[in-house]
Amino acid sequence: MPDGYPDPEVVGWARTEDLEFAGLHMRMTITPGDRIVQLWELVDGHPVRWLGNVFRVESEPPVLKLNYRYETQLNRAQRDAMARTGAKFWKG
């Protein structure tokens, strides 16, 4: 697993959801009591790289911090949509 990926043995139960967004295969994770949704790039169904975080999920649009590799890959509308998807997952 990549550095920083939530280890269920350490953090306990973590909720996850896999999806495809703007050509990226990704997994959203959240650990109990956390207000940050972590985004991970998947290759063959396995997390390989931290993609970003969605936080301040009750703001509009929620704040999205992306890994520098993805900043230029996604336009503003895609980043806003990704942030809203993460916020919806957090509330789920």
Helices and strands as residue ranges (DSSP letters): H 8-11, E 15-21, E 24-30, E 37-43, E 46-55, E 63-66, H 68-71, H 76-91
